[in-house]
Amino acid sequence: MTAAQILAGLPRLSALVVGDVCLDRWCTYDPATSEPSRETGIPRIGVVRTDVSAGGGGTVANNLVALGARAAVLGVIGDDGHGHELRRALPCETLLGTVRSVPTFTYTKLINAGTGIEDQPRIDFISTQPLPAEVERQVLDRLESVAAGFDVILISDQAETGQGVVTPAVRRLLANLALRHPEKIFWADSRKHIHEFRRVIIKPNREEADAACLRLFGGIDYPKLREHARAPFMVVTMGSEGALLVEPAGLMPVAALPVAKPLDICGAGDSFSAGAALALAVTGSPADAVRFGNLVASITIMKKGTGTASPREVLEAAAGTDEHSRH
């Protein structure tokens, strides 16, 4: 199916993003304003501009909306200023629980105004405590009640410390929902826990897939990882090498689109997942889905920060690919 045909089907789709929704804060500082603190003697970092965007599951949601689908986000944020900024940065319906005891998951990146380079340690606002039981119950109840209303459910398991929204109980419920709704697309992306999902499509990158295989089997075996997760299929993204589609019938490499000098690969996996999961709902073809996901990611890596791809940009990129293949 062509990119144009896939895009034509996207406005009819609805997608729910479940999991860790983050705030990305890009703080530009002026080195010329650095001077020692009178109290401590420690040099200050003088921030002169702040830009914010939704990260993690928010990046997935941004890409879903940019491609033309209806989207909603289900997760947890803190009762704080970062949570307020995050709500404003999301372009879609929010089913976000607000909790005083949980800080909003926030990445703060410090950019040198003179060079445009991130050259200072990043400041992250994270939780080191498990999700409170009553909050987890709210997430489970909300997910149970709304899942049937969406065509695609994308899981964003971003928290590396295991203190995020996608708890073992949430993963169990997602497996049960996938079993009860085989007509829907359940698509999981996880930094540290991809091997703990069951019955849903899993999309690790190569590093994540290798780490899961080594932990489970002591060696790299992608078909065995897919089987362990009971996944309909698995996609292993491999950067400039494209992606590997792992199905019960075998392995299929899908080449990436040639991009000479990517500007920023941040969020590439999220844009791939958004495009591929939507394309799968339209085409029913895992191979077509992966090719479309590669197409979307080839656009977003040419944008600073966690960018999105519009239908016009997708069509232009697809036309360029067709022209390249004729030569």
ABEGO torsion letter per residue (X at the ends): XBAAAAAAAAAABBBBBBEBBBBBBBBBBBAAABBBBAAAGBBBBBBABBBBBBBEAAAAAAAAAAAGBBBBBBBBBBBBAAAAAAAAABABBBBBBBBAABBBBBBBBBBBAAAGBBABBBBBBBBABBBBAAAAAAAAAAAAAAAAABABBBBBBABAAGABABBAAAAAAAAAAAAABAABBBBBBBAAAAAABBGBBBBBBAAAAAAAAAAAAGBBBAAAAAAAAGBABBBBBAEAAEBBBBBAAEBBBBBBBBBABBABABGAAAAAAAAAAAAAAAAGBAAAAAAAAAAAAAAAAABBEBBBBBAAAAAAAAAAAAAAAAX
